Amino acid sequence: MANLEPALALLWHLEGGYRAEPETLFGVDRNANPDWPGWKLVDEKRGLPAFPQLVEMDDRLRNLAAVLYRDRYWKPIRGADIRSQRLAERLFCFGVHSGPGTAVKYLQRALNTLSRAGTVFALLAEDGVLGAKTLDAVERLYQVDGAVTDARLLLLIESQQVGLYMGLAKEAAHADDVRGWLRRILVGRGES
């Protein structure tokens, strides 16, 4: 079963350290997570000569970020219950970026696509909740398709991500973001 630590390592690589606009640390966005306890520590170090390096090297802050990511993103995608580390990492990182419900919904849609019209397993509700039926479908697909299951699922999930990003890139507010979003897919593949 998948482990959180390698998924966090990939996420740290994608998110980087401290960024001022919008303010994020290890990808934790201050606007989206104003009550995150790490912001108090960040504010205490702001203005010191070695800021922001001080906060980027602070293990307490990285641990606080890890707890947030575990509770809000890893647990909802049931990462520890997924057989494939690669699949769990990709769902986790996409869930951080677009919400765990969206990541799971894309997985469910990919599974339905590979279900051979419901003959391998019953078609799933694409509800964004990773429950027993979704986990059972993933396991059944591994039994039927074996080692290529990861590649097929990831390709179908990525294609949905690209479609999402292409639609968002049409909006002026996101026109410059698409390169970074596509980079996330390529890094997850090990291609950047």
C-alpha positions as CSV (number, residue, x, y, z in Angstrom):
1,M,0.0,0.0,0.0
2,A,1.1,3.6,-0.7
3,N,3.0,5.7,1.8
4,L,2.6,9.4,2.5
5,E,6.3,10.3,2.8
6,P,7.2,9.8,-0.9
7,A,4.0,11.6,-1.9
8,L,5.0,14.5,0.3
9,A,8.5,14.5,-1.3
10,L,7.0,14.9,-4.7
11,L,4.7,17.6,-3.5
12,W,7.6,19.5,-1.9
13,H,9.3,19.4,-5.2
14,L,6.3,20.7,-7.0
15,E,5.4,23.4,-4.5
16,G,8.8,24.7,-3.5
17,G,9.5,26.8,-0.4
18,Y,8.2,30.2,0.4
19,R,6.5,32.5,-2.1
20,A,5.2,36.0,-1.3
21,E,2.5,36.5,-3.9
22,P,0.2,34.7,-3.2
23,E,1.8,33.9,0.1
24,T,2.5,30.2,0.3
25,L,4.9,28.0,2.2
26,F,5.5,24.4,0.9
27,G,2.3,25.0,-1.1
28,V,0.1,25.9,1.9
29,D,-1.7,29.0,0.7
30,R,-2.4,31.6,3.4
31,N,-5.6,32.7,1.8
32,A,-7.0,29.2,1.6
33,N,-5.6,28.2,5.0
34,P,-5.5,31.3,7.2
35,D,-5.8,29.3,10.4
36,W,-2.9,27.0,9.7
37,P,-0.7,27.2,12.8
38,G,2.5,27.6,10.7
39,W,1.6,31.2,9.8
40,K,2.2,32.3,13.4
41,L,5.8,30.9,13.1
42,V,6.2,32.5,9.7
43,D,5.1,35.9,11.0
44,E,7.5,35.6,13.9
45,K,10.4,35.2,11.5
46,R,9.3,37.8,9.0
47,G,11.7,40.8,8.9
48,L,14.7,38.7,10.1
49,P,17.8,39.0,7.8
50,A,17.6,35.4,6.7
51,F,13.9,35.4,5.9
52,P,12.5,33.5,3.9
53,Q,15.3,30.8,4.1
54,L,14.6,30.6,7.9
55,V,11.1,29.3,7.3
56,E,12.0,27.1,4.4
57,M,14.5,25.2,6.6
58,D,12.3,25.0,9.7
59,D,11.4,21.4,10.3
60,R,8.5,22.4,12.6
61,L,6.9,24.2,9.7
62,R,7.4,21.3,7.3
63,N,5.9,19.0,9.9
64,L,2.9,21.3,10.3
65,A,2.5,21.4,6.5
66,A,2.7,17.6,6.4
67,V,-0.1,17.3,9.0
68,L,-2.3,19.6,7.0
69,Y,-1.7,17.7,3.7
70,R,-2.2,14.3,5.4
71,D,-5.5,15.4,7.0
72,R,-7.0,17.4,4.1
73,Y,-5.7,15.6,1.1
74,W,-4.1,12.2,1.8
75,K,-6.9,10.8,3.9
76,P,-9.7,11.9,1.6
77,I,-8.1,10.1,-1.3
78,R,-7.4,7.1,1.0
79,G,-3.8,7.1,-0.2
80,A,-2.7,4.5,2.3
81,D,-5.4,2.1,0.9
82,I,-4.2,2.4,-2.7
83,R,-1.9,-0.4,-3.9
84,S,0.2,1.7,-6.3
85,Q,2.5,4.3,-4.8
86,R,2.6,6.1,-8.2
87,L,-1.1,6.3,-8.5
88,A,-1.5,7.5,-4.9
89,E,1.2,10.2,-5.4
90,R,-0.4,11.5,-8.5
91,L,-3.9,11.6,-7.0
92,F,-2.5,13.3,-3.9
93,C,-0.7,16.0,-5.8
94,F,-3.6,16.6,-8.1
95,G,-5.9,16.7,-5.1
96,V,-3.8,19.4,-3.5
97,H,-3.9,21.4,-6.6
98,S,-7.6,21.0,-7.6
99,G,-9.2,19.4,-4.6
100,P,-9.3,15.7,-3.5
101,G,-12.9,15.4,-4.7
102,T,-11.9,16.4,-8.2
103,A,-8.9,14.0,-8.2
104,V,-11.1,11.1,-7.1
105,K,-13.8,12.0,-9.6
106,Y,-11.2,11.8,-12.4
107,L,-10.0,8.4,-11.1
108,Q,-13.6,7.2,-11.0
109,R,-14.2,8.4,-14.6
110,A,-10.9,6.7,-15.7
111,L,-12.0,3.5,-14.0
112,N,-15.4,3.6,-15.7
113,T,-13.6,4.1,-19.0
114,L,-11.6,0.9,-18.4
115,S,-14.5,-1.1,-17.0
116,R,-15.4,-2.5,-20.4
117,A,-18.9,-1.0,-20.1
118,G,-19.4,-2.4,-16.6
119,T,-18.3,-6.0,-17.4
120,V,-15.1,-5.9,-15.3
121,F,-16.8,-4.2,-12.4
122,A,-20.0,-2.3,-12.0
123,L,-19.8,1.3,-13.2
124,L,-19.0,3.7,-10.4
125,A,-20.8,6.8,-9.4
126,E,-18.5,9.7,-10.3
127,D,-19.1,11.4,-7.0
128,G,-15.6,12.3,-5.9
129,V,-15.7,10.1,-2.8
130,L,-13.1,7.3,-2.7
131,G,-15.1,4.6,-1.0
132,A,-15.0,0.8,-1.0
133,K,-16.5,0.4,-4.5
134,T,-13.8,2.6,-6.0
135,L,-11.0,0.8,-4.2
136,D,-12.5,-2.5,-5.2
137,A,-12.7,-1.4,-8.8
138,V,-9.0,-0.4,-8.7
139,E,-8.1,-3.8,-7.3
140,R,-10.2,-5.6,-9.9
141,L,-8.5,-3.7,-12.7
142,Y,-5.1,-4.7,-11.4
143,Q,-6.3,-8.3,-11.4
144,V,-7.5,-8.1,-15.0
145,D,-5.0,-5.8,-16.6
146,G,-1.9,-6.3,-14.4
147,A,1.1,-4.1,-14.6
148,V,-0.3,-1.8,-17.3
149,T,-3.0,-0.6,-14.9
150,D,-1.0,2.3,-13.5
151,A,-0.1,3.6,-17.0
152,R,-3.6,3.4,-18.3
153,L,-5.2,5.0,-15.2
154,L,-2.6,7.8,-15.1
155,L,-3.0,8.5,-18.8
156,L,-6.8,8.8,-18.5
157,I,-6.5,11.0,-15.4
158,E,-3.8,13.2,-17.1
159,S,-6.0,13.6,-20.1
160,Q,-8.8,15.0,-17.9
161,Q,-6.3,17.3,-16.2
162,V,-5.1,18.7,-19.5
163,G,-8.7,19.3,-20.5
164,L,-9.4,21.1,-17.3
165,Y,-6.2,23.2,-17.7
166,M,-7.0,24.0,-21.3
167,G,-10.5,25.3,-20.3
168,L,-9.1,27.4,-17.5
169,A,-6.3,28.8,-19.7
170,K,-8.9,30.5,-21.8
171,E,-9.6,32.8,-18.8
172,A,-7.4,35.8,-18.6
173,A,-6.8,35.2,-14.9
174,H,-5.2,31.8,-15.7
175,A,-3.6,32.4,-19.1
176,D,-0.1,32.3,-17.6
177,D,-0.7,29.4,-15.2
178,V,-1.1,26.6,-17.8
179,R,2.7,26.1,-18.1
180,G,3.0,25.5,-14.4
181,W,0.0,23.2,-14.4
182,L,1.4,21.1,-17.2
183,R,4.8,21.0,-15.5
184,R,3.0,19.3,-12.6
185,I,2.0,16.4,-14.9
186,L,5.4,16.2,-16.4
187,V,7.2,16.2,-13.0
188,G,4.8,13.5,-11.9
189,R,5.8,11.4,-14.9
190,G,9.5,12.0,-14.1
191,E,9.9,14.0,-17.4
192,S,10.8,17.5,-16.2
